Amino acid sequence: MEQEFWQARWRENRIGFHEPAPNTLLTKHFSRLGLEAGQSVFVPLCGKALDLDWLLKQGLRVTGAEFNQGAVEQVFARQGLEPEIENQGDLLRYQAGALTLFAGDFFALTAAQAGPVDAVYDRAALVAVKPGDRTAYAAHLNRTTSTARQLLIGFDYDQSLMEGPPFSVPGGLVQTLYQGTHAITLAEERPADGRIGERCNALEQAWLLSPLA
Ligand SMILES: C[S@@+](CC[C@H](N)C(=O)[O-])C[C@H]1O[C@@H](n2cnc3c(N)ncnc32)[C@H](O)[C@@H]1O
């Protein structure tokens, strides 16, 4: 089961995807989404990424969804925030200040729970989704965020060299998933760091998605 796969990764501390600092494609390109302080950003499959802290520091309201409750709690702890915790169906909603994180399955989140969303930041989220679930993921993300603009960071590599996750998300796939709803621009691509870079010559790519008028 998908959830158990990820919970085991967290339990066994096999979280090589967690970066020790905010992602530099985020810090470099996020301003191109044109958000102002006070606006809101949704971070699907957010883990305990330091990207969340960086987004908060920009004065944004930040909402995320993550299977692992411990990861969610760590984000509040390192922010020095004492969250209110509410049971909302299959999800646990943690909220304090400008930060709201849902512990549970992103696919169970509704647009009403997500609240107004001005932009989406997807880093290592789409690439974490099983290939067979990607169409449903993109549709659910659009549904819960009213097809918001997006900064999408993923990997492109030869899938025969490594089993995912992370799964390869080549540009053609980004087009297939989002060309019906967004104009798509490649902001930057660079050799990926770490195992995926060494083993597969993967490229890390940042895509900007603007809703079609
Ligand atoms: C590759 S990690 C990326 C985490 C984070 N975005 C980052 O950059 O560090 C994918 C995360 O998504 C979570 N996840 C996978 N499927 C999920 C789902 N359906 N709902 C909520 N979280 C999910 C996993 O627990 C894992 O923490």
PDBQT file of the ligand as one rigid body, heavy atoms in Angstrom, charges set to zero:
ROOT
HETATM    1  C1  LIG A 301       9.821  12.587  -2.159  1.00  0.00    +0.000 C 
HETATM    2  S1  LIG A 301       9.097  13.167  -0.663  1.00  0.00    +0.000 S 
HETATM    3  C2  LIG A 301       9.187  14.921  -0.898  1.00  0.00    +0.000 C 
HETATM    4  C3  LIG A 301       8.866  15.705   0.348  1.00  0.00    +0.000 C 
HETATM    5  C4  LIG A 301       9.041  17.215   0.211  1.00  0.00    +0.000 C 
HETATM    6  N1  LIG A 301       8.265  17.770  -0.872  1.00  0.00    +0.000 N 
HETATM    7  C5  LIG A 301      10.481  17.589   0.076  1.00  0.00    +0.000 C 
HETATM    8  O1  LIG A 301      10.842  18.260  -0.894  1.00  0.00    +0.000 OA
HETATM    9  O2  LIG A 301      11.281  17.220   0.965  1.00  0.00    +0.000 OA
HETATM   10  C6  LIG A 301       7.408  12.785  -0.914  1.00  0.00    +0.000 C 
HETATM   11  C7  LIG A 301       6.572  12.960   0.329  1.00  0.00    +0.000 C 
HETATM   12  O3  LIG A 301       5.214  12.799   0.020  1.00  0.00    +0.000 OA
HETATM   13  C8  LIG A 301       4.566  12.080   1.032  1.00  0.00    +0.000 C 
HETATM   14  N2  LIG A 301       3.403  11.469   0.348  1.00  0.00    +0.000 N 
HETATM   15  C9  LIG A 301       3.419  10.589  -0.662  1.00  0.00    +0.000 A 
HETATM   16  N3  LIG A 301       2.172  10.349  -1.087  1.00  0.00    +0.000 NA
HETATM   17  C10 LIG A 301       1.338  11.115  -0.324  1.00  0.00    +0.000 A 
HETATM   18  C11 LIG A 301      -0.062  11.327  -0.289  1.00  0.00    +0.000 A 
HETATM   19  N4  LIG A 301      -0.897  10.680  -1.133  1.00  0.00    +0.000 N 
HETATM   20  N5  LIG A 301      -0.562  12.175   0.619  1.00  0.00    +0.000 NA
HETATM   21  C12 LIG A 301       0.249  12.837   1.482  1.00  0.00    +0.000 A 
HETATM   22  N6  LIG A 301       1.600  12.686   1.489  1.00  0.00    +0.000 NA
HETATM   23  C13 LIG A 301       2.129  11.838   0.598  1.00  0.00    +0.000 A 
HETATM   24  C14 LIG A 301       5.611  11.131   1.573  1.00  0.00    +0.000 C 
HETATM   25  O4  LIG A 301       5.352  10.746   2.916  1.00  0.00    +0.000 OA
HETATM   26  C15 LIG A 301       6.878  11.961   1.444  1.00  0.00    +0.000 C 
HETATM   27  O5  LIG A 301       7.139  12.680   2.622  1.00  0.00    +0.000 OA
ENDROOT
TORSDOF 0
